[in-house]
Amino acid sequence: MYTIKFNFDQKGLSPVTIENVAPDQSILEVALDNGIELHHNCGMVCACSTCHLYVESGEQFLPELTDREEDFIDRAVSPRINSRLGCQCVLGSGTGIIEVTLPDQTQFLGE
């Protein structure tokens, strides 16, 4: 089981920690299941960059960045070296703590 801490670049939002997160789901799915807004225009198939986030710690619990994911991250707003797509960050078997920061979601239109 995992613990995921969500931090937010958006003003006025306090960090949220979700505990007892089962493996085999993406960080995007965890966010949505817990009422955390993270856009996902393509429906979680790695065809856009709207579920872009920053992995602050715990990257060892996530699959490696693929070329396809990297191509879409290059199109994201304000990409960084620790940028990932939430739909591609599927939790592996095991246990650990992952901390992510979500960019300001008000900069995106639609869903």
Contact map, one row per residue, 1 for C-alpha under 8 A:
111000000000000000111110000000000000000000000000000000000000000000000000000000000000000000000111000000000000000
111100000000000000111110000000000000000000000000000000000000000000000000000000000000000000000111110000000000000
111110000000000011111000000000000000000000000000000000000000000000000000000000000000000000000001110000000000000
011111000000000011101000000000000000000000000000000000000000000000000000000000000000000000000000111100000000000
001111100000001111000000000000000000000000000000000000000000000000000000000000000000000000000000111100000000000
000111110000001110000000000000000000000000000000000000000000000000000000000000000000000000000000001111000000000
000011111000011100000000000000000000000000000000000000000000000000000000000000000000000000000000001111000000000
000001111110111000000000000000000000000000000000000000000000000000000000000000000000000000000000000011110000000
000000111110000000000000000000000000000000000000000000000000000000000000000000000000000000000000000011110000000
000000011111100000000000000000000000000000000000000000000000000000000000000000000000000000000000000001111100000
000000011111100000000000000000000000000000000000000000000000000000000000000000000000000000000000000000010000000
000000000111110000000000000000000000000000000000000000000000000000000000000000000000000000000000000000000000000
000000010111111000000000000000000000000000000000000000000000000000000000000000000000000000000000000000000000000
000000110001111100000000000000000000000000000000000000000000000000000000000000000000000000000000000000000000000
000011110000111110000000000000000000000000000000000000000000000000000000000000000000000000000000000000000000000
000011100000011111000000000000000000000000000000000000000000000000000000000000000000000000000000000000000000000
001111000000001111100000000000000000000000000000000000000000000000000000000000000000000000000000000000000000000
001110000000000111111000000000000100000000000000000000000000000000000000000000000000000000000000000000000000000
111100000000000011111000000000000000000000000000000000000000000000000000000000000000000000000000000000000000000
111000000000000001111100000000000000000000000000000000000000000000000000000000000000000000000000000000000000000
111100000000000001111110000001000000000000000000000000000000000000000000000000000000000000000000000000000000000
110000000000000000011111100000000000000000000000000000000000000000000000000000000000000000100000000000000000000
110000000000000000001111100000000000000000000000000000000000000000000000000000000000000001111100000000000000000
000000000000000000000111110000000000000000000000000000000000000000000000000000000000000001111000000000000000000
000000000000000000000111111011000000000000000000000000000000000000000000000000000000000001100000000000000000000
000000000000000000000001111111000000000000000000000000000000000000000000000000000000011111100000000000000000000
000000000000000000000000111111100000000000000000000000000000000000000000000000000000011111100000000000000000000
000000000000000000000000011111110000010000000000001000000000000000000000000000000000011010000000000000000000000
000000000000000000000000111111111000000000000000000000000000000000000000000000000000001000000000000000000000000
000000000000000000001000111111111100000000000000000000000000000000000000000000000000000000000000000000000000000
000000000000000000000000001111111111110000000000000000000000000000000000000000000000000000000000000000000000000
000000000000000000000000000111111111110000000000000000000000000000000000000000000000000000000000000000000000000
000000000000000000000000000011111111000000000000000000000000000000000000000000000000000000000000000000000000000
000000000000000001000000000001111111000000000000000000000000000000000000000000000000000000000000000000000000000
000000000000000000000000000000111111100000000000000000000000000000000000000000000000000000000000000000000000000
000000000000000000000000000000111111110000000000000000000000000000000000000000000000000000000000000000000000000
000000000000000000000000000000110011111000000000000000000000000000000000000000000000000000000000000000001000000
000000000000000000000000000100110001111100000000011000000000000000000000000000000000000000000000000001001000000
000000000000000000000000000000000000111110000000011000000000000000000000000000000000000000000000000000001001001
000000000000000000000000000000000000011111110001111000000000000000000000000000000000000000000000000000000000001
000000000000000000000000000000000000001111110001011000000000000000000000000000000000000000000000000000000000011
000000000000000000000000000000000000000111111111000000000000000000000000000000000000000000000000000000000000000
000000000000000000000000000000000000000111111000000000000000000000000000000000000000000000000000000000000000000
000000000000000000000000000000000000000111111110000000000000000000000000000000000000001100000000000000000000000
000000000000000000000000000000000000000001111110000000000000000000000000000000000000001000000000000000000000000
000000000000000000000000000000000000000001011111100000000000000000011001000000000000101100000000000000000000000
000000000000000000000000000000000000000001011111100000000000000000000001000000000000000000000000000000000000000
000000000000000000000000000000000000000111000111111000000000000000000001000000000000000000000000000000000000000
000000000000000000000000000000000000000100000111111100000000000000000001101100000000100000000000000000000000000
000000000000000000000000000000000000011110000001111100000000000000000000000100000000100000000000000000000001000
000000000000000000000000000100000000011110000001111110000000000000000000000000000000111000000000000000000000000
000000000000000000000000000000000000000000000000111111000000000000000000100100000011110000000000000001100000000
000000000000000000000000000000000000000000000000001111100000000000000000000000000011110000000000000111100000000
000000000000000000000000000000000000000000000000000111110000000000000000000000010111000000000000000111100000000
000000000000000000000000000000000000000000000000000011111110000000000000000000000111000000000000011110000000000
000000000000000000000000000000000000000000000000000001111110000000000000000000000100000000000000011110000000000
000000000000000000000000000000000000000000000000000000111110000000000000000000000000000000000000111100000000000
000000000000000000000000000000000000000000000000000000111111110000000000000000000000000000000001111000000000000
000000000000000000000000000000000000000000000000000000111111110000000000000000000000000000000000010000000000000
000000000000000000000000000000000000000000000000000000000111111000000000000000000000000000000000000000000000000
000000000000000000000000000000000000000000000000000000000111111000000000000000000000000000110101010000000000000
000000000000000000000000000000000000000000000000000000000111111100000000000000000000000011110000000000000000000
000000000000000000000000000000000000000000000000000000000001111110000000000000000000000111110000000000000000000
000000000000000000000000000000000000000000000000000000000000011111000000000000000000000000000000000000000000000
000000000000000000000000000000000000000000000000000000000000001111101100000000000001000000000000000000000000000
000000000000000000000000000000000000000000000000000000000000000111111100000000000000000000000000000000000000000
000000000000000000000000000000000000000000000000000000000000000011111110000000000000000000000000000000000000000
000000000000000000000000000000000000000000000100000000000000000001111111000000000000000000000000000000000000000
000000000000000000000000000000000000000000000100000000000000000011111111100000000001100100000000000000000000000
000000000000000000000000000000000000000000000000000000000000000011111111110000000001000000000000000000000000000
000000000000000000000000000000000000000000000000000000000000000000111111111000000000000000000000000000000000000
000000000000000000000000000000000000000000000111100000000000000000011111111100000000000000000000000000000000000
000000000000000000000000000000000000000000000000100100000000000000001111111100100011100000000000000000000000000
000000000000000000000000000000000000000000000000000000000000000000000111111100100000000000000000000000000000000
000000000000000000000000000000000000000000000000100000000000000000000011111110100000000000000000000000000000000
000000000000000000000000000000000000000000000000110100000000000000000001111111100000000000000000000000000000000
000000000000000000000000000000000000000000000000000000000000000000000000001111100000000000000000000000000000000
000000000000000000000000000000000000000000000000000000000000000000000000000111110000000000000000000000000000000
000000000000000000000000000000000000000000000000000000000000000000000000111111111010000000000000000000000000000
000000000000000000000000000000000000000000000000000001000000000000000000000001111110000000000000000000000000000
000000000000000000000000000000000000000000000000000000000000000000000000000000111110000000000000000000000000000
000000000000000000000000000000000000000000000000000001110000000000000000000000011111000000000000000000000000000
000000000000000000000000000000000000000000000000000111100000000000000000100000111111100000000000000000000000000
000000000000000000000000000000000000000000000000000111100000000010001100100000000111110110000000000000000000000
000000000000000000000000000000000000000000000100111110000000000000001000100000000011111110000000000000000000000
000000000000000000000000011100000000000000000000001110000000000000000000000000000001111110000000000000000000000
000000000000000000000000011110000000000000011100001000000000000000000000000000000000111111000000000000000000000
000000000000000000000000011000000000000000010100000000000000001000001000000000000001111111000000000000000000000
000000000000000000000000011100000000000000000000000000000000011000000000000000000001111111100000000000000000000
000000000000000000000011111000000000000000000000000000000000011000000000000000000000001111110000000000000000000
000000000000000000000111111000000000000000000000000000000000111000000000000000000000000011111000000000000000000
000000000000000000000011000000000000000000000000000000000000111000000000000000000000000001111100000000000000000
000000000000000000000011000000000000000000000000000000000000000000000000000000000000000000111110000000000000000
110000000000000000000010000000000000000000000000000000000000100000000000000000000000000000011111000000000000000
110000000000000000000000000000000000000000000000000000000000000000000000000000000000000000001111100000000000000
111000000000000000000000000000000000000000000000000000000100100000000000000000000000000000000111110000000000000
011110000000000000000000000000000000000000000000000000001100000000000000000000000000000000000011111000000000000
011110000000000000000000000000000000000000000000000000111110100000000000000000000000000000000001111100000000000
000111100000000000000000000000000000000000000000000000111100000000000000000000000000000000000000111110000000000
000111100000000000000000000000000000000000000000000011111000000000000000000000000000000000000000011111000000000
000001111000000000000000000000000000000000000000000011110000000000000000000000000000000000000000001111100000000
000001111100000000000000000000000000010000000000000111000000000000000000000000000000000000000000000111111000000
000000011100000000000000000000000000000000000000000111000000000000000000000000000000000000000000000011111000000
000000011110000000000000000000000000000000000000000000000000000000000000000000000000000000000000000001111110000
000000000100000000000000000000000000111000000000000000000000000000000000000000000000000000000000000001111111000
000000000100000000000000000000000000000000000000000000000000000000000000000000000000000000000000000000011111100
000000000000000000000000000000000000000000000000000000000000000000000000000000000000000000000000000000011111100
000000000000000000000000000000000000001000000000010000000000000000000000000000000000000000000000000000001111110
000000000000000000000000000000000000000000000000000000000000000000000000000000000000000000000000000000000111111
000000000000000000000000000000000000000010000000000000000000000000000000000000000000000000000000000000000001111
000000000000000000000000000000000000001110000000000000000000000000000000000000000000000000000000000000000000111
